[in-house]
Amino acid sequence: MRPYGQLPENVMAAWPDRTAAAKAVAGALAAFMNGSGECWPALTSIAERAGYSRRQLRSVKKGLRELRLRNLLIVKRQYYH
């Protein structure tokens, strides 16, 4: 895994009305991505990488929701038995 990720500049430039939460979460997800652009971090891991505390998970969820609504993120939930 790469130690740092990066988002294509055109993605962020084409989205000037993004929230701070969406930008932070997108950057955090980029840091977790593998070569195929996939990642499976825990919500708390995303929060930590984005600079949020565990008490601010609502902001992380808001950022994730915004990325999904903009079709910049596909979420596949994993269920454990």
SVG drawing of the C-alpha trace seen along z (x, -y; Angstrom):
<svg xmlns="http://www.w3.org/2000/svg" viewBox="-27 -26 31 42">
<polyline fill="none" stroke="black" stroke-width="0.4" points="0.0,0.0 1.2,-3.5 1.9,-5.6 0.0,-8.6 -2.8,-8.8 -4.0,-11.6 -7.1,-12.6 -7.0,-13.7 -6.9,-17.5 -9.8,-17.6 -12.1,-15.9 -11.6,-18.5 -11.5,-21.5 -14.7,-20.5 -16.4,-20.4 -16.0,-23.9 -19.0,-23.7 -17.7,-20.7 -17.8,-20.7 -14.7,-20.6 -15.8,-17.1 -16.1,-15.7 -12.7,-17.1 -11.1,-15.6 -12.8,-12.3 -11.9,-12.0 -8.2,-12.7 -8.3,-10.1 -9.8,-7.5 -7.2,-8.2 -4.5,-7.5 -6.0,-4.0 -6.5,-3.1 -4.7,-0.2 -3.5,-0.3 -7.1,0.5 -8.5,-2.4 -10.2,-0.2 -10.0,-0.5 -11.8,0.9 -11.0,-1.3 -13.0,-1.4 -15.0,-4.5 -12.7,-5.3 -9.6,-4.9 -11.1,-7.4 -11.8,-9.8 -8.3,-9.6 -6.7,-10.0 -9.0,-13.0 -8.1,-14.7 -11.4,-14.0 -11.9,-12.6 -14.1,-9.6 -16.7,-12.2 -16.8,-13.7 -17.9,-10.6 -21.0,-12.4 -18.8,-14.7 -17.1,-11.7 -20.5,-10.1 -21.6,-13.5 -18.5,-13.5 -19.0,-9.9 -22.7,-10.7 -21.7,-13.7 -19.1,-11.7 -21.7,-8.9 -24.3,-11.5 -21.8,-13.0 -21.1,-9.5 -17.4,-9.8 -17.7,-6.8 -19.2,-3.4 -19.9,-1.8 -20.0,2.0 -21.0,2.9 -19.3,5.9 -21.2,7.9 -19.6,10.2 -21.2,13.3"/>
</svg>
